[in-house]
Amino acid sequence: MLLAFVAATQVLRAMNHAEETEETPGKPQRILLIGDSMLDGLSRRFQDYADANGHYLRTVIWYGSTSKHWATTKELAWHISQEHPTFIIMSLGTNEIGYHDYKTRENYVRQIVKMFGDIPFIWIGPASHPRVKDGGMGAAIERVVGKERFFDCSQIKMARMKDGVHPTFQAHAMLVDKIAEWINRADSPYSFEFKKPTKHAVLRNYITYKPTYKGRK
């Protein structure tokens, strides 16, 4: 009887140790969603996913921002130090469509990725622009971050708001659903769950900066 009790105790300890040390699927994440005005639409659906899967989401929107803004200020590093994210989603590049100094832009992207450090991340590339042809910003980002971390939405047709640039909230929700499917793909390097939500959540924990904001120096 005593030996059976000891054996059972050892099994329980082993199970508890495994729970404490293993990176199991479904583990709650601290997600930092950060970037330009495209997050106005994306953030609402990402909040749905965060709530449905038990994740914490912090959204930071810097209107009018480019890779230069994030690479040459301490803004990104500050938010990382404050939030301690376990996963980062960057949405950036739309405001750089039409630029042609892509070697310089690649360097900015490298500086941003360097600030991510060892934190897993994905980068949502710029959507197509109805009036300006992308001279290569999306490709420049992908060259730096790698195909496995870059979600290319330039070929996805989306309804637009009255400005003709920003996708509608419904279109952005559809886009987030596609991104979630991509994160959950069979060969995904990410182990956390991002199951499709069945209800809408209230957007919260978000910060916005005007285009005139200079960023932390």
C-alpha positions, 0 to 999 in steps of 0.5 A: 500500500505504501509503495503504491502511494509513493509511486502515485506521488512520483507520477503526480510530481512528474506530471506537475514538472512537465506542466511547468517546463513544457511549452504546450499548445494553447499557452496564453500569450502576451501579444504586442500588436504594433504599427501604422493606421492599418491597425485601426481595422485589424486590431478589432478582429485581433482582439476577438481572437485574443479574447477567444483564446485567452491571450492578452493584447496590447495595440499601439497605433502610430498614425502615418508611421514608417519603418524609419519612425520605428527604427530611429526612435526608442518607441518600439524598445520602450513598449517592449520593455513595458509589455514584455510580449511573448509574441509581436505582430507588426503591421507596417509598410503601407505609408512607404508604398511608392518609395524607391530607396528600398536598400535604406528601408531594408536597413530600417527593417533590420533595425526593427527586427533587431529590437525584437530580439528573441521574441517570436514575431510576424510582419503583416505587409502592406496591402495594395494601394489603389493609386500608387504601385508598390515599387518593392516595399513588401519584397524588401520587408520579406527579404529581411524577415523571411517568408515564414514570418511575412504575411503578404496581403498585397494580392488580396482584394479588399473593399475600401473605406471612402479614402480608397486606401484603408480596407473596411472593418469587414475587409480587415476582419476577413484579412485577420481570419486569413492571418490566423489560418496562416498562423495555425497552418500545419507547418507553423513554428508557433505553438499557441492557439489562435482559434476562430472566435464565435463572438466580438470583443470590446477593443481595449488596451490600446494606445494611439499616436498622431502623425506629428508624434516624434517618438521617444528619443 
